[in-house]
Amino acid sequence: MLTLPSIQESLELYEKARHIIPGVTQTLAKGVGQYSFGVAPIFADKGKGSKIIDIDGNEYLDLSMAVGPLSLGYCYEAVDTAIKEQLLKGITFSLPHSLEYEVAELITSIVPNAEMVRFSKTGADVTSAAVRIARAYTQRDEILCCGYHGWHDWYISVTDRDKGIPETTKNHVFTFDYNNVDSLLDSISEQTAAVILEPITFTEPKNGFLLELRELCHKFGTVLIFDEMWTGWRLALGGAQEYYDIDADLLCFSKAIANGMPLSVLCGKSNIMSILEKDVFFFTTFGGEALSLAAAKSTMNEIRKYDVPDYLHQQGKKLQQGIKSIIQKHQIPWCDCIGNPTRTMISIQHSTFPALEIKTLLQQEFLRYGILWNGFHTLSFSHSDQDILHTLFAYSEILPFIHDVLYNGNIREMIHGKILEPVFRKTTHFHSKPHLVHG
Ligand SMILES: Cc1ncc(COP(=O)(O)O)c(C=O)c1O
């Protein structure tokens, strides 16, 4: 059996860090809850292309790509050169920088309905700004959502990790179920300021769901916000609006736009966005920080030049179809690979064993093959055919092995690290509104 990597340096640093960094991560999806403590690496040192190297010097094929941002890959030359060139000129300035216009102009030429553009640093910044704008524009308070949109009060109030958020915030935000028009109809009304959602997570929109949603928003005078953190620059050049041919009013982007530099984008129709000129306050010191804008300009140009979304579809399809045929060949009913090829995940449902135990063992076994796996496949332009083949080879070895382990009932003996925690991403029935009857 292949050996597990040595993670001694990671464990030692963790022991020191845990006393001064609560949770030992700034991003939940990168922390020890998602990478089995005791076997998986904890701290990164560097990366190149599709590979990440931990502080013990182990190299892994990275299937998370920093939870989305690395659309082109680690240390992608054109983007790094753009950052270095800008570094020689300055990082942050006392006046707006001309790159703000250049990048905004590029976005308006690529993204449908992006008539006006503003920048910030995090995804939560722009989803929260979009929500505030929608509230001001409609002069209503109520928000309907159905996924994850960041750490700010308005959103986290609907989850069960809501300590520290005033009770009143919760009275204005409710959830609906993706792909379920009836659940939206139950909640939407003339009081609804905005409906915000990711156009797709891991289930394709069914039966014209997005179109119906668009029409309902029109009918009730509600602003439709697409959270395109994951779909932007991956699903299609112009994002989900282009891919599904649906118009939203406001769009929120981040992650893939600057290949790892911190930038987020709020854009949309000018009749709504222009409210930022006077009535709505959305300003932040580093919004026009130029290294990230230089990175975004270069990243977007590369994505357009090489049609990266098409590449991600092709590589993702090879991976997804390959995994599905391994599952079929070995008759493994507890496992599936779901999602759009540009972003897929392994779904686990077993009648006897908890999915998190199985996921933990899968992750552990992937480490033996030099693969950093967290259940998701977030590929980049640097993921080569060789990377896909190696991943499929690992799946073809690991899935039948775990199938046998489950058959023999000894999964706990095989797991050497801590059991993984659930991903913080509730999408159904977590704060739905009392049923409405439309007259
Ligand atoms: C769909 C979606 N929206 C918003 C966010 C929040 O972005 P950030 O963590 O940059 O604030 C995330 C983060 O993962 C996300 O996946």
The ligand as an ORCA input file, in Angstrom:
! r2SCAN-3c Opt
* xyz 0 1
  C     -21.481     31.543     -3.730
  C     -20.653     32.349     -2.798
  N     -21.045     33.588     -2.494
  C     -20.331     34.365     -1.657
  C     -19.186     33.896     -1.076
  C     -18.413     34.766     -0.122
  O     -17.209     35.139     -0.687
  P     -16.006     35.586      0.300
  O     -15.625     34.396      1.085
  O     -14.957     36.056     -0.641
  O     -16.531     36.695      1.148
  C     -18.731     32.614     -1.353
  C     -17.511     32.079     -0.737
  O     -17.144     30.958     -0.861
  C     -19.487     31.813     -2.243
  O     -19.117     30.554     -2.540
*
